[in-house]
Amino acid sequence: MRRMLLCALAAMCCWTLDAKVYDVREFGAAGDGRALDSPAINAAIKAASEAGGGQVYVPAGTYRCYSLHLASHIDLYLEKGARILAAFAFEDGEYDHPEPNAFDMYQDFGHSHWHNSLIWGENLEDVSISGLGMIDGEGLYRVFLENGEYNIRHFYAPDRYTTEAYRDGIGNKMIALKSCRNVVIKDVTLYRGAHFILLATGVENMYLQNLKVDTYYDAFDIDCCRNVTVTGCQVNSAYDDGMVLKASYALGCYKDTENVTITGCNISGYALGTVLDGTLGEVPLHRSTYGHRGTGRIKLGTESSGGFKNISVSNCTLDYCGGILLESVDGGDLQDVVITNITMRNIIDAPIFIRLGARMRSPEGKEVGHIRRVLISDINSYSARPDFANIISGIPGHCIEDVTLRNIHLHSKGGMSAMERGYLPPEEEKGYPDAHRFGLIPAGGMFIRHAENITLDGVYFSFEKADARPLFVADDVRNIRCNGIFRENKEVKIKIN
């Protein structure tokens, strides 16, 4: 055994000595924040790739760049003090144009293209981005749909704030990966990512570790991926999702997101940059997407042509942001999901939101999906916004099945008045899946509709101010088992047939 260990260590040392380092300065990069350095960095990546792989080394300095092209067997290493800075389009160049996609009608523009990004790779293997440096997406834009046309919007530089018609050459993602294998991104700081910090589509065997993220919109979009681990990340997203799993039709086929573990992460919705600098500022209300401050959150299913299975989320904190959202609205099946040991504070929508819908943004013939076999346990949510409550809602003819909530503590700000007896929120079967679309919820604690085989075991409700609404409101539910339901530490007997 000792001899085998020594041989293994010797082999590792030999590999380390053989791995070549390609310093981007040797390829002409200036790192002064003024010169355009993407040609030099791309030349270093190409040289390393043609030699069979190696480390592309970015020393301390600021490197203004347009699109960087990753390659297989490459480690893009950012030294402490190094910053890759997204240049503003058309100053002295432009980003790669978005590639054609015959299936772009089934998901948002940002999900349908990868090349129009600061850093992108397609059909790669054994690729990593690492080091203690920063990637800064200052020159990137968000692409959004307005009145049936795509537009761009820039937020990061006050003197450049603009909304105008989209044109090729704009970069709208920080890192985009398509159909790659064996990907590692670790230790770097990711700041201001436009539409996405990371869009990973069809990626297998991906590891995200110890990343510090501070951005406006989505941080991690993990789409149609398999075997993914996200661990020890700090993620702040002011206006959109922190960590979101999706299963779009962008690859032209139905593909599940499966075997995903998210653990030991902190998610928040503070103002841009205020997690990195420690000030934790409030998001300006006038720019908020949903009429409230902060978004953040952990979510599954906004894009859900494919399904989700074998998903584990554990030991995470959520602060001043959205809660936990589990959704299927485009025909995919969400099943075998475990969420445990989560603490949440100052949640701005539903702490727990489980939604089966029929938006059906999928090729014709796709049927409504399923949500089943979900276990949520050991959750503590404090000071949630009261008008949303907690929601489990399917649609007529399609029930959410086999959901267990166990050892759940839910504290609300309360203070709501009683509503008209018998009032139920709109079904919103084909709407975008978000709790705010239901409007005011008639229950102070939990609203359950179109569901069966639901178990509530040790669920505790408390309110900062008295709430006149009933604790539970149920509609079209079957076989709900309640064991140990408490309101203000007093057990409540609830029987729902």
Secondary structure, DSSP 8 states (H G I E B T S, - for coil): -HHHHHHHHHHHHHHHHHS-EEEGGGGT---EEEEE-HHHHHHHHHHHHHTT-EEEEE-SEEEEES-EE--TTEEEEE-TTEEEEE--TTSS---------TTGGGS-HHHH--SSSSEEEES-EEEEEEES-EEE-TT--EEEEETTEEEEEE-SSGGG-EEEE--TT---EEEEEES-EEEEEES-EEE--BTEEEEEES-EEEEEES-EEEESSEEEEEES-EEEEEES-EEEESSSEEEEEEE-STTSS---EEEEEEES-EEE--STTTTTSS------GGG-TTSSS--EEEEEEEEESS-EEEEEEEEEEEESS--EEEEE-SS--EEEEEEEEEEEES-SS-SEEEEE-----SSTT-----EEEEEEEEEEEEEE-TTT-EEEE-BTTB-EEEEEEEEEEEEEEE------TT------TTS-S-GGGG-S-S-SSEEEEEEEEEEEEEEEEEEEE---S-SEEEEEEEEEEEEEEEETTEEE-----
